[in-house]
Amino acid sequence: MNPFAARSRPFFGCLIFAAVIWGVACNGGQSPPPISNGPIVQPVVTTGDQAKLLQSQPTVQFSSGGQTASLVITVDQTTTYQTIDGFGASLTDSAAWVIWNKLNSSQQAALMQSLFSPTSGIGISFLRQPMGASDFSANGNYSYDDVPAGQTDPNLSNFTISHDNAYLVPLLKQAIAVNPAVKVMGVPWSPPAWMKTTGTMNGGNMITSYFPNLAQYFVKYVQEYQQQGVPMYALAVQNEPLYSNSNYPTESLAASDESDFIANHLGPAMATAGLGGVKLLAYDHNWDNPGYPETVLASSAASYVAGTAFHCYAGDVGAQSRVKTAYPSKDIWFTECSGTVGSSFAGDLVWNAENLLIGATRNWARSVSLWNIALDQNSGPTNGGCLQCRGVVTIDDSTTPATITNNVEYYVLGHLGKFVVPGAKRIASNTFAAGSIEDVAFQNPDASIALLVLNSGSSAKQFTVSWKGQTFNYTLPGQAVATFTWK
């Protein structure tokens, strides 16, 4: 036995004890510093002052045992909600015409990458396509079965998508080539004029005796697009069926008529044609009238209807949850909201993040789709409707070559489109009130996590993110959005 070793044990024990006491004292009596042994987190930030635009920030790391802020977001991937179809907008006739005609080939290719690539762009993966003319058609009204005034075509002998084959279909095929996950939804602003009480696509009602012919019109549309290499994921019966005016293609369609059309005509016709896998969506109008889709879902049409589509222009996003609660087996899609020229970047960033990226998805939306993907510097070409709508990008052809500007909507879509892929699921996370920190979380099919956080207040706020017992702290400027991703 070593006598020195035996005598020295109490001495070294005292040194160890003293070191511990000294360490606590030097640390202000606080617990030891956190141990950074968790996943690395990549923040990407957009600020209201545009100093940062989808800009990657220095990484942070989950750690154990650290101090937490007063606002703690707890992410729990063991609780899952709806599956995500995608984020996007509409390649309207006007949008496609501007992209096709006002950009040179290299600009066009670069823009398609910027819009649809999840790596070099914002990862658009959902396209809601007008079936025929809307208020954004470059050369006026058209349907897929136009005949001279006073004539009809119940056999659809004149049906053709030749108009779309000029530039719409080629751009859709480009989009799918860049991002094969793209899902396409079709919806008419009006049936062909000869099916209407007014004899025009602008306003009026459907002649319901033409419902069988309209069902075949939808079938032919899906078949023709599929033959061109553009599969159809979903259809809605009528854009904004509670709004009709004489200025551009619109139609009033009562909930009872929509129910009848789906139950007795469109649903059976799609099934007979072997197209039963195409989802049929009810309503496709504003949050302020959830009673309309509830009427459809309570009818015999329900067996054919996948769920309800909503727009942002009136009402509150909570209407989506009202319909989901009433009909839990039916899904929700958010399908239209347009930016407006002249508004503030910061205000629109906050509103869109709060009401659409967070609000719509926390209220069960499988998609968040804005309106025009692109418009020119004059908010056009227009066809009798909105004169101040703003596209996801603006193409200014007053310069040579044309100038492409990414608008706030581009960055809004990018904050989820780049990081949340189709097939992801929304997962549980707590959130805080408007004017504070608001958030929503998703888990991708590869198990990676994406957490979107909005500081809707005017001043910087610190918060803590907690996941699987580990945490990280972050400070986000006022009126800023961040997406955090980790595996």
Backbone torsions as a table, in degrees:
resi	resn	phi	psi	omega
1	MET	NA	135.8	178.6
2	ASN	-83.7	112.0	-175.9
3	PRO	-64.9	-31.6	180.0
4	PHE	-67.3	-41.3	178.8
5	ALA	-62.4	-41.4	-178.5
6	ALA	-64.4	-41.8	-178.5
7	ARG	-71.8	-28.3	-171.2
8	SER	-81.4	-16.0	-175.9
9	ARG	-57.1	-49.8	179.4
10	PRO	-61.8	-35.3	-178.0
11	PHE	-64.5	-48.6	179.1
12	PHE	-67.8	-32.3	175.0
13	GLY	-60.4	-40.2	178.3
14	CYS	-64.6	-40.4	179.3
15	LEU	-62.0	-43.6	179.9
16	ILE	-62.3	-45.3	-179.3
17	PHE	-61.4	-43.0	-179.2
18	ALA	-64.7	-37.8	-179.4
19	ALA	-64.8	-40.3	179.2
20	VAL	-64.2	-46.4	-179.4
21	ILE	-62.0	-43.3	-179.8
22	TRP	-62.4	-40.6	179.7
23	GLY	-63.5	-41.9	178.7
24	VAL	-65.7	-41.4	-178.9
25	ALA	-64.1	-43.8	-179.7
26	CYS	-67.7	-21.4	-179.3
27	ASN	-92.9	15.0	178.3
28	GLY	68.4	22.3	-179.3
29	GLY	78.6	5.6	-178.4
30	GLN	-86.3	168.3	178.1
31	SER	-70.9	161.8	-179.8
32	PRO	-57.0	157.6	-179.9
33	PRO	-62.7	156.4	-178.8
34	PRO	-64.5	152.9	177.5
35	ILE	-99.9	112.2	-176.4
36	SER	-84.4	86.4	-177.7
37	ASN	-128.0	13.6	-178.1
38	GLY	-98.6	-171.7	-178.3
39	PRO	-62.0	148.3	172.1
40	ILE	-77.9	136.3	-177.1
41	VAL	-115.3	132.0	178.5
42	GLN	-104.3	111.8	174.3
43	PRO	-87.8	142.1	171.8
44	VAL	-128.0	127.9	-166.9
45	VAL	-126.4	141.8	166.0
46	THR	-125.1	129.8	-179.1
47	THR	-108.6	152.1	-178.1
48	GLY	-62.7	-26.0	178.4
49	ASP	-85.0	3.0	177.9
50	GLN	66.3	13.8	175.3
51	ALA	-66.1	-29.9	175.6
52	LYS	-127.2	130.4	-179.5
53	LEU	-130.5	102.9	-175.1
54	LEU	47.7	45.9	-172.6
55	GLN	-99.6	126.6	175.7
56	SER	-65.2	138.1	-179.9
57	GLN	-113.6	166.7	176.4
58	PRO	-54.1	140.8	-178.9
59	THR	-68.0	156.7	171.0
60	VAL	-124.0	173.0	-175.9
61	GLN	-138.5	138.9	172.4
62	PHE	-64.6	141.5	179.8
63	SER	-139.5	167.1	179.0
64	SER	-109.0	137.2	170.1
65	GLY	84.3	10.8	-178.2
66	GLY	-84.9	170.8	175.6
67	GLN	-75.0	148.4	179.8
68	THR	-114.7	153.2	175.4
69	ALA	-77.8	174.7	179.6
70	SER	-72.5	-24.5	177.1
71	LEU	-102.8	114.1	-177.8
72	VAL	-119.0	118.3	173.8
73	ILE	-93.6	117.9	178.6
74	THR	-103.2	118.6	-179.0
75	VAL	-99.5	129.8	-177.0
76	ASP	-133.3	101.6	-177.4
77	GLN	-77.7	-4.2	177.2
78	THR	-77.9	-14.6	174.8
79	THR	-108.7	117.3	-175.9
80	THR	-118.1	155.9	-179.8
81	TYR	-124.7	-131.3	-172.9
82	GLN	-74.3	155.3	172.2
83	THR	-83.6	140.5	-177.2
84	ILE	-92.8	130.9	175.1
85	ASP	-90.1	-35.7	178.2
86	GLY	155.2	179.5	-178.5
87	PHE	-131.2	138.2	-176.8
88	GLY	-178.0	-144.3	-174.0
89	ALA	-163.2	-160.2	-178.1
90	SER	-118.9	126.6	171.8
91	LEU	-85.9	72.8	-178.8
92	THR	-63.0	168.8	176.8
93	ASP	-56.9	-42.8	179.6
94	SER	-64.4	-44.6	-179.9
95	ALA	-60.8	-46.4	-179.1
96	ALA	-65.8	-40.0	-179.2
97	TRP	-62.2	-42.5	179.9
98	VAL	-65.6	-46.2	-179.8
99	ILE	-62.4	-41.6	-175.0
100	TRP	-73.0	-37.4	-171.2
101	ASN	-102.5	-20.8	-173.4
102	LYS	-108.0	-3.8	177.4
103	LEU	-115.6	144.1	172.1
104	ASN	-76.1	171.7	-171.0
105	SER	-61.3	-38.7	-179.5
106	SER	-70.9	-38.2	176.6
107	GLN	-64.0	-42.6	-179.4
108	GLN	-61.5	-46.3	179.5
109	ALA	-62.5	-41.3	179.7
110	ALA	-65.7	-39.3	179.4
111	LEU	-65.9	-41.3	179.5
112	MET	-63.1	-37.5	174.7
113	GLN	-64.8	-43.6	-177.8
114	SER	-62.9	-34.2	-178.7
115	LEU	-84.5	-40.6	-167.1
116	PHE	-108.2	-21.3	-178.4
117	SER	-75.0	127.4	176.6
118	PRO	-70.9	-17.5	-177.7
119	THR	-97.6	-53.4	-179.2
120	SER	-94.6	-3.4	-179.4
121	GLY	-134.2	-153.4	-175.9
122	ILE	-101.6	3.0	169.7
123	GLY	70.2	35.0	176.4
124	ILE	-55.4	131.9	-175.6
125	SER	-135.8	8.6	179.9
126	PHE	-140.2	125.5	-179.8
127	LEU	-126.1	120.8	177.0
128	ARG	-101.6	111.5	-168.5
129	GLN	-107.2	124.3	172.6
130	PRO	-62.2	135.3	175.1
131	MET	-91.1	92.3	-173.4
132	GLY	93.3	-162.5	-172.8
133	ALA	-71.9	150.1	170.6
134	SER	-131.6	-162.7	174.0
135	ASP	-76.8	-1.5	174.0
136	PHE	-124.1	74.6	175.5
137	SER	-125.3	127.7	-170.3
138	ALA	-66.6	-28.2	-174.9
139	ASN	-130.1	38.5	174.2
140	GLY	86.5	-165.0	-173.8
141	ASN	-76.8	145.2	171.0
142	TYR	-161.3	149.6	168.5
143	SER	-124.6	-171.8	178.7
144	TYR	-95.0	5.9	177.3
145	ASP	-150.9	71.9	-179.4
146	ASP	-92.4	135.6	176.5
147	VAL	-133.0	161.8	178.7
148	PRO	-58.8	150.6	-179.3
149	ALA	-53.4	135.0	179.8
150	GLY	91.5	-10.4	178.3
151	GLN	-102.5	161.4	176.2
152	THR	-130.8	166.4	-179.9
153	ASP	-145.3	64.9	-175.5
154	PRO	-60.4	-24.9	178.3
155	ASN	-86.5	-1.1	179.8
156	LEU	56.9	38.2	-179.3
157	SER	-65.4	-25.8	-177.5
158	ASN	-97.0	8.8	-176.6
159	PHE	-62.1	131.4	176.8
160	THR	-159.6	145.7	172.9
161	ILE	-106.7	26.1	-176.1
162	SER	-58.8	-34.4	176.6
163	HIS	-56.1	-46.4	-176.1
164	ASP	-71.3	-27.4	-178.0
165	ASN	-67.8	-15.8	-177.9
166	ALA	-68.8	-44.2	-178.5
167	TYR	-149.3	-26.4	-179.9
168	LEU	-66.6	-54.5	-178.5
169	VAL	-61.4	-44.2	177.3
170	PRO	-58.4	-38.3	179.0
171	LEU	-71.8	-36.5	175.4
172	LEU	-62.3	-40.2	178.5
173	LYS	-66.5	-36.3	174.5
174	GLN	-62.9	-43.3	-179.9
175	ALA	-60.0	-44.1	-179.4
176	ILE	-67.8	-33.9	177.6
177	ALA	-66.3	-38.7	178.7
178	VAL	-71.8	-41.9	-179.2
179	ASN	-133.0	92.7	-177.7
180	PRO	-61.6	-11.6	178.7
181	ALA	-81.4	-3.5	-177.0
182	VAL	-59.0	131.6	173.4
183	LYS	-109.0	138.2	-176.5
184	VAL	-115.3	131.2	176.8
185	MET	-117.0	136.7	178.0
186	GLY	-112.1	145.0	177.0
187	VAL	-157.3	133.8	177.9
188	PRO	-86.5	144.1	168.1
189	TRP	-81.6	-24.9	175.7
190	SER	-162.0	145.3	168.5
191	PRO	-68.4	173.0	173.4
192	PRO	-52.7	146.9	-174.2
193	ALA	-56.8	-34.6	-176.2
194	TRP	-70.7	-12.1	175.3
195	MET	-88.7	-0.9	-171.1
196	LYS	-105.4	153.7	176.0
197	THR	-65.4	-27.2	-177.5
198	THR	-88.3	-14.2	-175.3
199	GLY	69.8	14.9	178.1
200	THR	-140.6	156.7	175.8
201	MET	-74.4	-16.9	-176.5
202	ASN	-87.9	98.2	175.7
203	GLY	81.7	178.8	177.5
204	GLY	91.5	-170.2	-174.6
205	ASN	-121.5	163.3	176.2
206	MET	-77.2	139.2	166.8
207	ILE	-80.0	105.4	-167.6
208	THR	-65.5	-18.2	176.5
209	SER	-67.9	-13.6	176.0
210	TYR	-92.2	8.1	178.9
211	PHE	-55.1	-43.2	178.1
212	PRO	-60.2	-37.1	-179.7
213	ASN	-71.0	-39.2	178.1
214	LEU	-64.5	-37.2	177.7
215	ALA	-61.3	-42.4	177.8
216	GLN	-68.3	-30.0	175.0
217	TYR	-60.1	-44.7	176.0
218	PHE	-63.6	-44.4	-179.2
219	VAL	-59.4	-47.3	-179.6
220	LYS	-63.1	-39.7	178.3
221	TYR	-58.5	-49.1	-179.5
222	VAL	-63.0	-44.2	-179.0
223	GLN	-63.5	-44.4	-179.3
224	GLU	-64.7	-41.7	178.7
225	TYR	-66.3	-39.8	177.8
226	GLN	-62.4	-40.1	179.0
227	GLN	-63.8	-26.3	178.1
228	GLN	-86.9	0.9	178.7
229	GLY	89.0	20.1	177.9
230	VAL	-122.5	89.9	-179.8
231	PRO	-68.3	147.4	-178.9
232	MET	-100.4	125.6	-179.7
233	TYR	-86.6	-38.3	-174.8
234	ALA	-152.7	159.8	174.5
235	LEU	-134.3	144.2	164.7
236	ALA	-114.5	150.1	-173.0
237	VAL	-71.4	-42.0	-173.2
238	GLN	-156.0	126.4	172.5
239	ASN	-64.5	129.8	174.2
240	GLU	42.4	67.4	-173.1
241	PRO	-68.4	-8.9	177.9
242	LEU	-99.5	11.9	-178.0
243	TYR	-130.4	123.4	179.4
244	SER	-137.6	133.3	171.7
245	ASN	-149.0	167.4	-173.5
246	SER	-92.9	7.8	-175.4
247	ASN	-92.7	-24.8	-179.5
248	TYR	-159.5	170.3	-174.6
249	PRO	-56.3	119.4	178.6
250	THR	-154.6	165.5	176.7
251	GLU	-160.0	136.3	170.3
252	SER	-84.1	133.0	178.4
253	LEU	-143.1	109.9	-177.8
254	ALA	-64.8	154.0	179.4
255	ALA	-58.7	-35.9	179.3
256	SER	-66.5	-37.6	177.8
257	ASP	-70.9	-39.9	176.7
258	GLU	-61.8	-40.8	178.5
259	SER	-61.7	-46.1	179.4
260	ASP	-61.4	-45.6	-178.2
261	PHE	-61.0	-45.4	-178.7
262	ILE	-68.6	-47.2	-173.6
263	ALA	-67.5	-40.8	-169.3
264	ASN	-108.1	-7.1	-175.8
265	HIS	-134.4	-67.1	-173.5
266	LEU	-65.6	-48.6	-179.2
267	GLY	-57.4	-53.4	178.4
268	PRO	-62.4	-37.8	-179.0
269	ALA	-65.4	-41.3	178.2
270	MET	-64.8	-42.0	179.6
271	ALA	-63.7	-43.9	-179.7
272	THR	-62.3	-34.6	-179.4
273	ALA	-82.5	3.0	-178.8
274	GLY	76.1	22.7	-177.0
275	LEU	-112.7	24.5	-177.5
276	GLY	-64.0	-15.2	179.2
277	GLY	-79.0	-11.1	177.0
278	VAL	-76.7	124.1	-176.8
279	LYS	-71.3	139.8	175.4
280	LEU	-108.8	125.7	-176.6
281	LEU	-111.0	138.1	179.2
282	ALA	-89.1	156.5	166.6
283	TYR	75.6	-84.3	-177.4
284	ASP	62.0	52.8	-179.7
285	HIS	-150.0	-169.7	-166.9
286	ASN	-71.0	162.9	179.4
287	TRP	-63.8	-15.5	-168.8
288	ASP	-81.1	-3.3	-179.0
289	ASN	-136.5	64.7	179.6
290	PRO	-65.7	-14.6	177.8
291	GLY	-63.0	-28.2	179.0
292	TYR	-62.8	-57.4	179.3
293	PRO	-64.1	-30.5	177.7
294	GLU	-63.6	-36.4	176.4
295	THR	-63.8	-43.8	179.5
296	VAL	-64.1	-44.3	-176.6
297	LEU	-71.7	-18.7	176.8
298	ALA	-87.3	-5.3	-175.1
299	SER	-97.0	-178.1	178.9
300	SER	-70.9	-7.8	176.1
301	ALA	-71.8	-17.6	-170.3
302	ALA	-56.5	-33.1	-177.0
303	SER	-66.4	-19.7	179.2
304	TYR	-100.1	-13.5	-170.4
305	VAL	-95.1	127.3	179.0
306	ALA	-81.0	-27.2	-179.1
307	GLY	165.0	-157.6	-170.2
308	THR	-121.9	140.9	174.8
309	ALA	-109.4	140.3	-175.9
310	PHE	-126.9	153.9	172.4
311	HIS	-118.8	169.9	-168.8
312	CYS	-101.5	-3.3	-161.5
313	TYR	-79.6	-8.5	176.0
314	ALA	-157.9	148.9	178.7
315	GLY	89.0	-165.5	-174.6
316	ASP	-127.5	145.1	-176.3
317	VAL	-59.8	-22.0	178.8
318	GLY	-61.2	-17.0	176.7
319	ALA	-59.3	-30.7	179.1
320	GLN	-61.6	-43.1	179.4
321	SER	-69.6	-32.2	176.9
322	ARG	-59.2	-46.5	-179.1
323	VAL	-70.0	-38.7	178.8
324	LYS	-63.6	-40.0	179.6
325	THR	-66.4	-39.4	-179.6
326	ALA	-70.7	-33.0	-177.9
327	TYR	-134.2	74.1	-171.9
328	PRO	-63.6	-20.7	179.6
329	SER	-82.4	-6.4	-178.6
330	LYS	-106.0	139.5	-173.4
331	ASP	-90.4	172.3	-177.9
332	ILE	-125.3	138.5	172.2
333	TRP	-128.0	142.1	171.1
334	PHE	-106.7	124.3	-163.7
335	THR	-125.4	-9.3	176.4
336	GLU	-159.2	134.6	169.5
337	CYS	-161.7	130.8	-176.3
338	SER	-110.7	141.6	168.4
339	GLY	-74.0	162.4	-179.4
340	THR	-129.0	134.2	-179.6
341	VAL	-64.7	148.4	176.2
342	GLY	92.1	-8.9	178.9
343	SER	-85.0	169.5	-175.6
344	SER	-86.7	143.9	177.7
345	PHE	-59.0	-49.5	-176.8
346	ALA	-62.8	-44.5	-179.7
347	GLY	-62.9	-42.0	179.7
348	ASP	-71.1	-35.2	176.8
349	LEU	-59.9	-47.3	-179.2
350	VAL	-66.7	-46.4	-176.4
351	TRP	-61.9	-47.5	-178.6
352	ASN	-65.7	-41.7	179.2
353	ALA	-65.4	-41.8	-176.4
354	GLU	-70.6	-44.9	-172.7
355	ASN	-92.1	-29.1	-175.4
356	LEU	-107.7	-62.7	-178.0
357	LEU	-59.7	-42.3	179.7
358	ILE	-95.4	-53.0	-174.8
359	GLY	-61.2	-50.5	-177.3
360	ALA	-65.5	-42.5	-177.4
361	THR	-73.0	-35.1	176.0
362	ARG	-70.5	-15.5	173.7
363	ASN	-107.5	38.7	163.5
364	TRP	81.2	4.5	-178.5
365	ALA	-66.0	133.9	174.8
366	ARG	-87.6	-14.2	178.9
367	SER	-141.0	155.9	165.1
368	VAL	-129.6	109.6	-175.9
369	SER	-123.1	125.2	177.1
370	LEU	-87.4	-167.8	-175.1
371	TRP	-95.7	-121.1	-171.2
372	ASN	-61.4	131.2	174.2
373	ILE	-67.4	-38.1	-178.3
374	ALA	-147.4	143.8	170.4
375	LEU	-140.5	165.3	179.1
376	ASP	-84.6	-176.7	-175.1
377	GLN	-67.1	-11.9	178.3
378	ASN	-105.3	20.0	-178.7
379	SER	59.3	37.7	-178.0
380	GLY	-143.2	-164.6	3.7
381	PRO	-68.1	142.6	179.7
382	THR	-107.1	165.8	-179.1
383	ASN	-138.6	51.6	173.1
384	GLY	92.1	3.8	-177.7
385	GLY	-112.9	-127.8	-176.5
386	CYS	-59.7	129.0	-179.6
387	LEU	-103.4	-6.2	-177.4
388	GLN	-128.8	20.7	177.7
389	CYS	-71.4	151.1	-179.0
390	ARG	-121.6	135.9	178.0
391	GLY	-81.6	170.9	173.0
392	VAL	-59.1	-38.3	170.8
393	VAL	-129.3	155.9	174.3
394	THR	-111.7	130.6	177.4
395	ILE	-108.6	108.7	-177.3
396	ASP	-95.1	105.7	-177.3
397	ASP	-93.1	12.8	173.9
398	SER	-80.1	-10.0	175.2
399	THR	-105.4	161.2	177.3
400	THR	-127.9	115.0	-5.2
401	PRO	-70.0	172.7	179.3
402	ALA	-60.3	152.2	-179.3
403	THR	-107.0	132.0	179.2
404	ILE	-105.3	126.0	177.9
405	THR	-117.7	127.0	174.3
406	ASN	-80.8	123.5	179.5
407	ASN	-90.6	175.9	-177.4
408	VAL	-56.7	-32.8	-179.6
409	GLU	-62.4	-31.1	177.2
410	TYR	-60.5	-46.4	-177.8
411	TYR	-73.9	-34.4	175.7
412	VAL	-58.3	-53.0	-179.8
413	LEU	-62.3	-39.0	-177.0
414	GLY	-63.1	-29.0	-176.4
415	HIS	-68.6	-18.5	170.0
416	LEU	-115.0	-37.6	-175.4
417	GLY	-59.0	-35.1	-179.7
418	LYS	-75.3	-22.0	-166.3
419	PHE	-121.1	-17.1	-179.8
420	VAL	-118.6	109.5	-172.1
421	VAL	-93.5	155.1	175.2
422	PRO	-52.8	135.2	-175.6
423	GLY	99.5	-11.7	174.3
424	ALA	-65.4	162.1	175.1
425	LYS	-121.6	139.3	169.2
426	ARG	-68.4	138.6	179.9
427	ILE	-121.9	170.1	-173.0
428	ALA	-71.9	138.2	168.8
429	SER	-159.6	141.0	175.2
430	ASN	-81.5	154.6	-179.8
431	THR	-136.0	170.8	-176.6
432	PHE	-120.0	178.9	-169.2
433	ALA	-75.4	161.7	172.3
434	ALA	-55.3	140.1	-174.5
435	GLY	90.8	-2.2	179.3
436	SER	-127.4	-145.5	177.6
437	ILE	-92.1	125.2	177.8
438	GLU	-124.5	151.0	-173.2
439	ASP	-158.0	167.5	171.2
440	VAL	-153.4	148.4	-174.5
441	ALA	-129.9	151.7	-178.2
442	PHE	-140.6	153.0	169.8
443	GLN	-120.0	125.6	-179.9
444	ASN	-78.8	164.6	178.7
445	PRO	-57.9	-25.8	177.6
446	ASP	-85.8	9.7	177.0
447	ALA	80.4	-1.8	175.8
448	SER	-69.2	154.0	-176.9
449	ILE	-110.1	139.6	171.4
450	ALA	-126.2	123.9	179.3
451	LEU	-118.5	118.4	176.1
452	LEU	-97.4	128.5	-179.2
453	VAL	-125.6	131.6	176.0
454	LEU	-115.2	131.2	166.7
455	ASN	-99.4	97.1	-176.7
456	SER	-84.5	0.6	175.4
457	GLY	-83.9	177.5	-176.6
458	SER	-91.8	-16.7	-178.2
459	SER	-118.2	160.5	-179.0
460	ALA	-62.2	145.0	178.9
461	LYS	-135.1	139.9	174.2
462	GLN	-97.2	143.5	177.0
463	PHE	-145.3	165.2	177.5
464	THR	-116.9	138.3	171.8
465	VAL	-106.8	125.6	-179.7
466	SER	-114.7	132.0	-179.9
467	TRP	-151.2	124.5	179.1
468	LYS	52.3	39.1	175.1
469	GLY	81.2	1.0	176.6
470	GLN	-114.6	161.0	-174.2
471	THR	-139.9	160.2	162.0
472	PHE	-141.7	153.5	178.8
473	ASN	-107.5	148.2	179.1
474	TYR	-149.7	147.9	175.3
475	THR	-116.4	124.2	-176.8
476	LEU	-115.7	129.8	178.3
477	PRO	-59.8	160.0	174.3
478	GLY	-62.7	147.3	179.9
479	GLN	55.1	48.1	180.0
480	ALA	-134.7	155.2	179.1
481	VAL	-124.7	140.0	176.2
482	ALA	-134.0	141.0	168.8
483	THR	-112.2	124.9	178.6
484	PHE	-108.4	130.9	179.1
485	THR	-127.1	142.9	176.0
486	TRP	-156.8	162.4	176.4
487	LYS	-117.8	NA	NA
